Amino acid sequence: MAAKVSSQITPDKVQEAVRRIVRVGRPRKVILFGSYVSGKTKRDSDLDILVIGDDAISDTRTESVRIRRFLRGLIMPMDILVVRESQYNALKDRPGLIYREIEKTGKVVYESR
Protein backbone atom coordinates (compact mmCIF):
# COMPACT_ATOMS: atom_id res chain seq x y z
CA MET A 1 0.00 0.00 0.00
CA ALA A 2 1.34 3.43 -0.95
CA ALA A 3 1.98 5.96 1.78
CA LYS A 4 -0.53 8.78 2.01
CA VAL A 5 0.95 12.15 1.03
CA SER A 6 -0.18 15.07 3.17
CA SER A 7 -1.58 18.15 1.47
CA GLN A 8 -0.81 20.22 4.58
CA ILE A 9 1.03 23.50 4.06
CA THR A 10 4.46 23.24 5.67
CA PRO A 11 7.40 25.67 5.81
CA ASP A 12 9.50 23.27 3.68
CA LYS A 13 6.83 23.13 0.96
CA VAL A 14 6.43 26.91 1.05
CA GLN A 15 10.19 27.39 0.69
CA GLU A 16 10.28 24.95 -2.23
CA ALA A 17 7.36 26.70 -3.94
CA VAL A 18 9.08 30.09 -3.64
CA ARG A 19 12.36 28.61 -4.90
CA ARG A 20 10.65 27.19 -7.99
CA ILE A 21 8.72 30.41 -8.67
CA VAL A 22 11.93 32.45 -8.51
CA ARG A 23 13.72 30.02 -10.81
CA VAL A 24 11.05 29.83 -13.48
CA GLY A 25 9.22 33.15 -13.17
CA ARG A 26 12.12 35.51 -12.48
CA PRO A 27 9.82 37.79 -10.50
CA ARG A 28 10.58 41.22 -9.11
CA LYS A 29 8.97 40.19 -5.84
CA VAL A 30 7.11 37.25 -4.27
CA ILE A 31 4.70 37.99 -1.41
CA LEU A 32 2.81 35.48 0.71
CA PHE A 33 -0.53 36.66 2.06
CA GLY A 34 -3.73 35.38 3.57
CA SER A 35 -4.32 32.87 6.33
CA TYR A 36 -0.87 31.26 6.19
CA VAL A 37 0.84 34.59 6.91
CA SER A 38 -1.68 35.63 9.55
CA GLY A 39 -1.35 32.27 11.30
CA LYS A 40 -5.05 31.54 10.90
CA THR A 41 -4.88 28.48 8.65
CA LYS A 42 -7.64 25.91 8.81
CA ARG A 43 -7.86 22.42 7.47
CA ASP A 44 -9.01 23.66 4.04
CA SER A 45 -6.70 26.71 3.82
CA ASP A 46 -4.52 27.30 0.80
CA LEU A 47 -1.25 29.15 0.33
CA ASP A 48 -1.82 32.56 -1.27
CA ILE A 49 1.11 33.78 -3.36
CA LEU A 50 1.45 37.08 -5.21
CA VAL A 51 4.08 37.10 -7.93
CA ILE A 52 5.02 40.60 -9.07
CA GLY A 53 6.59 40.39 -12.51
CA ASP A 54 8.09 42.92 -14.83
CA ASP A 55 5.96 44.89 -17.22
CA ALA A 56 6.98 42.72 -20.18
CA ILE A 57 4.52 39.99 -19.10
CA SER A 58 1.94 40.01 -21.87
CA ASP A 59 -0.73 37.92 -20.13
CA THR A 60 -0.69 37.52 -16.35
CA ARG A 61 -3.17 34.63 -16.42
CA THR A 62 -1.00 32.67 -18.84
CA GLU A 63 2.03 33.40 -16.67
CA SER A 64 0.18 32.11 -13.61
CA VAL A 65 -0.64 28.85 -15.42
CA ARG A 66 2.97 28.54 -16.58
CA ILE A 67 4.29 29.00 -13.04
CA ARG A 68 1.74 26.54 -11.66
CA ARG A 69 3.05 23.86 -14.04
CA PHE A 70 6.46 24.11 -12.38
CA LEU A 71 4.85 23.63 -8.97
CA ARG A 72 3.45 20.21 -9.86
CA GLY A 73 4.43 17.62 -7.34
CA LEU A 74 4.15 20.03 -4.42
CA ILE A 75 1.09 18.62 -2.75
CA MET A 76 -0.59 21.57 -1.10
CA PRO A 77 -3.40 23.89 -2.14
CA MET A 78 -2.13 27.15 -3.64
CA ASP A 79 -3.55 30.27 -5.22
CA ILE A 80 -1.07 32.05 -7.48
CA LEU A 81 -1.79 35.64 -8.46
CA VAL A 82 0.49 37.27 -11.02
CA VAL A 83 0.56 41.04 -11.55
CA ARG A 84 2.79 43.40 -13.51
CA GLU A 85 4.97 45.62 -11.33
CA SER A 86 3.52 48.88 -12.68
CA GLN A 87 -0.03 47.65 -12.11
CA TYR A 88 0.74 46.59 -8.54
CA ASN A 89 2.38 49.94 -7.79
CA ALA A 90 -0.62 51.81 -9.22
CA LEU A 91 -3.17 49.78 -7.25
CA LYS A 92 -1.50 48.87 -3.94
CA ASP A 93 -2.89 51.88 -2.07
CA ARG A 94 -6.44 51.77 -3.42
CA PRO A 95 -9.08 50.93 -0.81
CA GLY A 96 -11.07 47.78 -1.42
CA LEU A 97 -8.48 46.01 -3.57
CA ILE A 98 -6.61 42.87 -2.58
CA TYR A 99 -3.32 44.58 -3.45
CA ARG A 100 -3.79 47.04 -0.60
CA GLU A 101 -4.31 44.22 1.90
CA ILE A 102 -1.26 42.41 0.53
CA GLU A 103 0.82 45.58 0.83
CA LYS A 104 -0.25 46.03 4.45
CA THR A 105 -0.15 42.45 5.76
CA GLY A 106 1.74 40.33 3.23
CA LYS A 107 5.16 38.82 3.83
CA VAL A 108 7.82 39.50 1.19
CA VAL A 109 9.74 36.25 0.76
CA TYR A 110 11.74 37.25 -2.33
CA GLU A 111 12.78 40.53 -3.89
CA SER A 112 15.12 40.89 -6.86
CA ARG A 113 18.07 43.19 -6.51
C-alpha positions as CSV (number, residue, x, y, z in Angstrom):
1,M,0.0,0.0,0.0
2,A,1.3,3.4,-0.9
3,A,2.0,6.0,1.8
4,K,-0.5,8.8,2.0
5,V,0.9,12.1,1.0
6,S,-0.2,15.1,3.2
7,S,-1.6,18.1,1.5
8,Q,-0.8,20.2,4.6
9,I,1.0,23.5,4.1
10,T,4.5,23.2,5.7
11,P,7.4,25.7,5.8
12,D,9.5,23.3,3.7
13,K,6.8,23.1,1.0
14,V,6.4,26.9,1.0
15,Q,10.2,27.4,0.7
16,E,10.3,25.0,-2.2
17,A,7.4,26.7,-3.9
18,V,9.1,30.1,-3.6
19,R,12.4,28.6,-4.9
20,R,10.6,27.2,-8.0
21,I,8.7,30.4,-8.7
22,V,11.9,32.5,-8.5
23,R,13.7,30.0,-10.8
24,V,11.0,29.8,-13.5
25,G,9.2,33.2,-13.2
26,R,12.1,35.5,-12.5
27,P,9.8,37.8,-10.5
28,R,10.6,41.2,-9.1
29,K,9.0,40.2,-5.8
30,V,7.1,37.3,-4.3
31,I,4.7,38.0,-1.4
32,L,2.8,35.5,0.7
33,F,-0.5,36.7,2.1
34,G,-3.7,35.4,3.6
35,S,-4.3,32.9,6.3
36,Y,-0.9,31.3,6.2
37,V,0.8,34.6,6.9
38,S,-1.7,35.6,9.5
39,G,-1.4,32.3,11.3
40,K,-5.1,31.5,10.9
41,T,-4.9,28.5,8.7
42,K,-7.6,25.9,8.8
43,R,-7.9,22.4,7.5
44,D,-9.0,23.7,4.0
45,S,-6.7,26.7,3.8
46,D,-4.5,27.3,0.8
47,L,-1.3,29.2,0.3
48,D,-1.8,32.6,-1.3
49,I,1.1,33.8,-3.4
50,L,1.4,37.1,-5.2
51,V,4.1,37.1,-7.9
52,I,5.0,40.6,-9.1
53,G,6.6,40.4,-12.5
54,D,8.1,42.9,-14.8
55,D,6.0,44.9,-17.2
56,A,7.0,42.7,-20.2
57,I,4.5,40.0,-19.1
58,S,1.9,40.0,-21.9
59,D,-0.7,37.9,-20.1
60,T,-0.7,37.5,-16.3
61,R,-3.2,34.6,-16.4
62,T,-1.0,32.7,-18.8
63,E,2.0,33.4,-16.7
64,S,0.2,32.1,-13.6
65,V,-0.6,28.9,-15.4
66,R,3.0,28.5,-16.6
67,I,4.3,29.0,-13.0
68,R,1.7,26.5,-11.7
69,R,3.0,23.9,-14.0
70,F,6.5,24.1,-12.4
71,L,4.9,23.6,-9.0
72,R,3.4,20.2,-9.9
73,G,4.4,17.6,-7.3
74,L,4.2,20.0,-4.4
75,I,1.1,18.6,-2.8
76,M,-0.6,21.6,-1.1
77,P,-3.4,23.9,-2.1
78,M,-2.1,27.1,-3.6
79,D,-3.5,30.3,-5.2
80,I,-1.1,32.1,-7.5
81,L,-1.8,35.6,-8.5
82,V,0.5,37.3,-11.0
83,V,0.6,41.0,-11.6
84,R,2.8,43.4,-13.5
85,E,5.0,45.6,-11.3
86,S,3.5,48.9,-12.7
87,Q,0.0,47.7,-12.1
88,Y,0.7,46.6,-8.5
89,N,2.4,49.9,-7.8
90,A,-0.6,51.8,-9.2
91,L,-3.2,49.8,-7.2
92,K,-1.5,48.9,-3.9
93,D,-2.9,51.9,-2.1
94,R,-6.4,51.8,-3.4
95,P,-9.1,50.9,-0.8
96,G,-11.1,47.8,-1.4
97,L,-8.5,46.0,-3.6
98,I,-6.6,42.9,-2.6
99,Y,-3.3,44.6,-3.4
100,R,-3.8,47.0,-0.6
101,E,-4.3,44.2,1.9
102,I,-1.3,42.4,0.5
103,E,0.8,45.6,0.8
104,K,-0.2,46.0,4.5
105,T,-0.1,42.5,5.8
106,G,1.7,40.3,3.2
107,K,5.2,38.8,3.8
108,V,7.8,39.5,1.2
109,V,9.7,36.2,0.8
110,Y,11.7,37.2,-2.3
111,E,12.8,40.5,-3.9
112,S,15.1,40.9,-6.9
113,R,18.1,43.2,-6.5
